[in-house]
Amino acid sequence: MPLSSSPVKAVSGKELAARAIHQHSNRSNSEFLPVNCAAIPENLLESELFGHERGAFTGADRLHIGRFERARGGTIFLDEIGERGPIMQTKLLRVLQEKTFDRVGGDESISTDVRIICATNRDLRKDILDGKFRQDLYYRLNVVQMPLPPLRERKEDIPMLCEYLLRQISLPTQKQVPVISAESMNLILEYNWPGNIRELRNILERASIRASSSVILPDHLEFESPQSAPAPAGDFGFFSNMQLDILNDGIFDLVISELEKRVIRYALDRVDNNQVHAANLLGISRNMVRDRIKKYRLDEEGG
């Protein structure tokens, strides 16, 4: 199952994980709406999340439907939830407790049925002690906590992420999806990735533009100096308990396995099922290719 059917711009590892959870759940037929809480001013975030009535404030010349209304039956991903102040925290707590909200300028409570996934790179427990984050909201959100390690600590995911990101990059232009040479993949795997998946996407996008053929070579890659930026810590994802359906304990294993299977199948298709050439394209050993073919029964698919 693909992680997304449409191009994703500046997608982060947190959002990839949140999308995977949404698309492997019984809410997958409804909307997935990401919100970067740190990027939207406090006075606009309320309208973005809950909507507003016509005439609610200067410039509100029409009814605006917010994310909680649009995502009914689906999932809202609130990135950088720790950056919001006490007023917004109180409003989010009401949604979690009562499963209702009011549009800005409205006097009618609207029922909602969404899953909320939150992420932050802050230590919210410390923020609670410092009076910066509500303890009751923290426990409402923190039903299931899943640490997401930085990219440098999960480099085994990089080949699959590269394949996925290159497909997304190529979609708007409908160009052939580039393939990363073995030498280039080795350089990518050796890099420390201080900017995590956003940096990976940025470098792959530049490399795709610079590549004169469908193969990304070492000369096409431009890395920042490992010392130019600090390597950030991992992020933490929180699942709310509001209308939360049962999650498969192995959800991320399922997502990674599906991606891995697609990458191996894609590489084999590109080289007419030659395992040696497929291994070279992916920058892995032939034994690993052979093992994955057996694991996913790709030979039974006619490949």
C-alpha positions as CSV (number, residue, x, y, z in Angstrom):
1,M,0.0,0.0,0.0
2,P,1.6,3.3,-1.0
3,L,2.1,5.9,1.7
4,S,0.4,8.6,-0.3
5,S,-1.3,8.9,-3.6
6,S,-0.4,12.6,-4.1
7,P,2.8,14.6,-4.0
8,V,4.0,15.5,-0.5
9,K,6.1,18.7,-0.1
10,A,8.6,19.0,2.7
11,V,7.3,16.0,4.4
12,S,9.0,15.0,7.7
13,G,9.6,11.6,9.2
14,K,6.9,12.3,11.7
15,E,4.4,13.0,9.0
16,L,5.4,9.9,7.1
17,A,4.8,7.8,10.2
18,A,1.5,9.5,10.9
19,R,0.3,9.0,7.3
20,A,1.3,5.3,7.5
21,I,-0.8,4.8,10.6
22,H,-3.7,6.6,9.0
23,Q,-3.6,4.6,5.8
24,H,-3.2,1.3,7.5
25,S,-6.2,1.9,9.8
26,N,-10.0,1.7,9.3
27,R,-10.0,5.5,8.9
28,S,-8.0,5.4,5.6
29,N,-11.1,6.3,3.5
30,S,-11.4,9.7,5.3
31,E,-9.1,12.6,5.2
32,F,-5.6,12.9,6.8
33,L,-4.9,16.6,7.6
34,P,-1.5,17.7,8.9
35,V,-1.1,20.9,10.8
36,N,2.3,22.5,11.7
37,C,1.4,24.2,14.9
38,A,4.7,26.1,15.1
39,A,4.2,27.7,11.7
40,I,0.7,29.2,12.2
41,P,0.3,32.3,14.4
42,E,-1.8,31.6,17.6
43,N,-4.6,34.0,16.5
44,L,-5.0,32.1,13.2
45,L,-4.6,28.6,14.4
46,E,-8.0,28.5,16.1
47,S,-9.7,29.4,12.9
48,E,-7.6,26.9,11.0
49,L,-8.5,24.1,13.4
50,F,-12.1,24.9,14.3
51,G,-13.2,27.2,11.4
52,H,-15.1,30.5,11.7
53,E,-18.4,32.0,10.9
54,R,-18.9,34.8,8.5
55,G,-18.3,38.2,10.2
56,A,-16.5,36.6,13.1
57,F,-13.6,39.1,12.7
58,T,-12.4,41.6,10.3
59,G,-11.8,40.0,6.9
60,A,-14.0,37.0,7.7
61,D,-16.3,37.5,4.7
62,R,-17.5,33.9,4.4
63,L,-17.9,30.7,6.4
64,H,-14.7,28.8,6.9
65,I,-14.7,25.0,7.7
66,G,-11.9,24.1,9.9
67,R,-9.7,21.0,10.0
68,F,-11.7,19.2,12.8
69,E,-14.8,19.5,10.7
70,R,-13.1,18.5,7.4
71,A,-11.4,15.5,9.0
72,R,-14.5,14.0,10.4
73,G,-13.9,10.2,10.5
74,G,-10.3,10.7,9.7
75,T,-7.0,11.8,11.3
76,I,-5.5,15.2,12.2
77,F,-1.8,15.3,12.7
78,L,-0.7,18.2,15.0
79,D,3.1,18.6,14.5
80,E,5.0,20.5,17.2
81,I,2.2,20.5,19.7
82,G,4.5,21.7,22.4
83,E,4.8,25.1,20.7
84,R,1.2,26.2,21.5
85,G,0.2,28.4,24.4
86,P,-2.3,27.8,27.2
87,I,-5.4,29.1,25.3
88,M,-5.0,26.7,22.5
89,Q,-4.1,23.9,24.9
90,T,-7.4,24.5,26.7
91,K,-9.4,24.4,23.5
92,L,-7.8,21.1,22.4
93,L,-8.5,19.6,25.8
94,R,-12.2,20.4,25.4
95,V,-12.2,18.7,22.0
96,L,-10.6,15.6,23.6
97,Q,-12.9,15.5,26.6
98,E,-16.2,16.5,25.1
99,K,-15.6,15.7,21.4
100,T,-17.2,19.0,20.4
101,F,-15.9,22.4,19.4
102,D,-17.3,25.8,18.4
103,R,-16.4,27.7,15.2
104,V,-14.8,31.2,15.9
105,G,-17.8,33.5,16.2
106,G,-20.3,30.7,16.4
107,D,-22.6,29.7,19.2
108,E,-23.4,26.1,18.1
109,S,-21.3,23.1,19.4
110,I,-20.2,20.8,16.6
111,S,-19.6,17.2,17.2
112,T,-16.4,15.6,15.9
113,D,-15.0,12.2,15.4
114,V,-11.3,12.3,14.5
115,R,-8.1,10.6,15.6
116,I,-5.5,13.1,16.8
117,I,-1.8,12.2,16.3
118,C,0.6,14.7,17.9
119,A,4.4,15.1,17.6
120,T,6.9,17.2,19.4
121,N,10.7,17.4,19.9
122,R,10.2,19.0,23.3
123,D,10.3,17.3,26.6
124,L,6.7,17.9,27.6
125,R,7.1,16.4,31.1
126,K,9.7,19.2,31.8
127,D,7.3,21.7,30.2
128,I,4.6,20.6,32.6
129,L,6.9,21.2,35.6
130,D,7.8,24.6,34.2
131,G,4.1,25.5,33.7
132,K,4.3,25.6,29.9
133,F,2.1,22.6,29.1
134,R,-1.1,21.4,30.7
135,Q,-0.7,18.1,32.6
136,D,-4.3,17.1,31.9
137,L,-3.9,17.6,28.1
138,Y,-0.6,15.7,28.2
139,Y,-2.3,12.6,29.7
140,R,-5.3,12.9,27.3
141,L,-2.9,12.8,24.4
142,N,-0.3,10.4,25.7
143,V,-2.2,7.2,25.5
144,V,0.3,5.5,23.2
145,Q,3.7,7.0,22.9
146,M,6.1,6.0,20.1
147,P,9.6,7.5,20.0
148,L,10.7,8.2,16.4
149,P,14.5,8.0,16.3
150,P,16.4,10.5,14.1
151,L,17.4,9.3,10.6
152,R,21.0,8.7,11.6
153,E,19.8,6.0,14.0
154,R,17.7,4.1,11.4
155,K,19.8,4.1,8.3
156,E,18.4,0.8,7.2
157,D,15.2,2.7,6.3
158,I,17.1,5.1,4.0
159,P,17.1,3.1,0.7
160,M,13.3,2.7,1.0
161,L,12.8,6.3,1.9
162,C,14.9,7.4,-1.1
163,E,12.7,5.3,-3.4
164,Y,9.5,6.8,-2.0
165,L,10.8,10.4,-2.0
166,L,12.1,10.2,-5.5
167,R,8.7,9.0,-6.7
168,Q,7.1,11.9,-5.0
169,I,9.6,14.4,-6.5
170,S,9.1,13.0,-10.0
171,L,5.2,13.0,-9.8
172,P,4.6,16.7,-10.7
173,T,6.9,16.7,-13.7
174,Q,6.0,13.1,-14.8
175,K,9.6,12.4,-15.4
176,Q,11.2,9.0,-15.1
177,V,11.9,8.2,-11.5
178,P,15.7,8.4,-11.0
179,V,17.7,5.4,-9.7
180,I,20.5,5.9,-7.1
181,S,23.8,4.3,-8.1
182,A,25.5,2.0,-5.6
183,E,28.3,4.6,-5.0
184,S,25.8,7.3,-4.4
185,M,23.8,5.1,-1.9
186,N,27.0,4.4,0.0
187,L,27.6,8.2,0.4
188,I,24.0,8.7,1.5
189,L,24.3,5.9,4.1
190,E,27.6,7.4,5.4
191,Y,26.1,10.8,6.0
192,N,24.9,11.9,9.5
193,W,21.6,13.6,8.3
194,P,21.4,16.4,10.8
195,G,18.2,17.6,9.0
196,N,16.6,14.2,9.0
197,I,14.1,13.4,6.2
198,R,13.6,17.0,5.2
199,E,17.3,17.2,4.4
200,L,17.2,13.9,2.6
201,R,14.3,15.1,0.4
202,N,16.1,18.4,-0.3
203,I,19.3,16.6,-1.4
204,L,17.5,14.1,-3.6
205,E,15.5,16.9,-5.2
206,R,18.7,18.8,-6.1
207,A,20.3,15.6,-7.3
208,S,17.3,14.8,-9.6
209,I,17.6,18.2,-11.2
210,R,21.4,17.9,-11.7
211,A,21.3,14.4,-13.1
212,S,21.5,14.4,-16.9
213,S,20.3,10.8,-17.0
214,S,18.0,8.6,-14.9
215,V,20.8,7.6,-12.6
216,I,21.9,9.7,-9.6
217,L,25.7,9.7,-9.4
218,P,28.0,10.9,-6.5
219,D,28.7,14.2,-8.4
220,H,25.0,15.0,-8.2
221,L,24.9,14.9,-4.4
222,E,25.6,18.0,-2.4
223,F,25.8,17.4,1.4
224,E,26.1,20.0,4.1
225,S,29.1,19.7,6.3
226,P,28.2,17.3,9.3
227,Q,29.4,20.1,11.6
228,S,27.3,22.8,10.0
229,A,24.2,22.0,12.0
230,P,23.5,20.0,15.2
231,A,21.9,16.6,14.8
232,P,18.5,16.9,16.4
233,A,17.0,14.4,18.7
234,G,14.2,12.1,17.7
235,D,10.5,13.2,17.9
236,F,7.7,11.6,19.9
237,G,4.3,10.7,18.4
238,F,1.2,10.7,20.6
239,F,-2.1,9.0,19.8
240,S,-5.2,10.4,21.4
241,N,-7.7,8.1,23.0
242,M,-10.6,9.8,21.1
243,Q,-12.4,7.3,19.0
244,L,-9.1,5.4,18.7
245,D,-9.5,2.1,16.9
246,I,-7.2,-0.8,17.9
247,L,-3.7,-0.4,16.5
248,N,-1.7,-3.3,15.3
249,D,1.3,-3.6,17.6
250,G,3.5,-4.2,14.5
251,I,2.2,-1.3,12.5
252,F,5.6,0.1,11.7
253,D,7.0,-3.3,10.8
254,L,4.0,-3.7,8.4
255,V,4.7,-0.3,6.8
256,I,8.5,-0.9,6.5
257,S,7.9,-4.4,5.1
258,E,5.5,-3.0,2.5
259,L,7.9,-0.3,1.4
260,E,10.8,-2.8,1.3
261,K,8.8,-5.2,-0.9
262,R,7.8,-2.4,-3.3
263,V,11.5,-1.2,-3.5
264,I,12.8,-4.7,-4.3
265,R,10.0,-5.4,-6.8
266,Y,10.7,-2.0,-8.5
267,A,14.4,-2.6,-8.7
268,L,13.9,-6.1,-10.2
269,D,11.5,-4.7,-12.8
270,R,14.0,-2.1,-13.8
271,V,16.8,-4.7,-14.5
272,D,14.7,-7.5,-16.0
273,N,14.8,-9.5,-12.7
274,N,18.6,-9.6,-12.6
275,Q,19.4,-10.0,-8.9
276,V,23.0,-8.7,-9.2
277,H,22.0,-5.6,-11.1
278,A,19.1,-5.0,-8.6
279,A,21.5,-5.2,-5.7
280,N,23.8,-2.7,-7.4
281,L,20.9,-0.3,-8.0
282,L,19.8,-0.5,-4.4
283,G,23.3,-0.5,-2.9
284,I,22.8,-3.7,-1.0
285,S,24.1,-7.3,-1.3
286,R,22.8,-9.9,-3.7
287,N,22.2,-12.1,-0.7
288,M,19.9,-9.5,0.8
289,V,18.0,-9.3,-2.5
290,R,17.7,-13.0,-2.7
291,D,16.5,-13.1,1.0
292,R,13.8,-10.5,0.3
293,I,12.6,-12.2,-2.8
294,K,12.1,-15.4,-0.7
295,K,10.6,-13.4,2.3
296,Y,8.0,-11.6,0.1
297,R,7.5,-14.5,-2.3
298,L,8.3,-12.2,-5.2
299,D,9.2,-15.2,-7.4
300,E,5.6,-16.3,-7.1
301,E,4.4,-13.0,-8.6
302,G,6.0,-13.9,-11.9
303,G,9.2,-12.0,-11.3
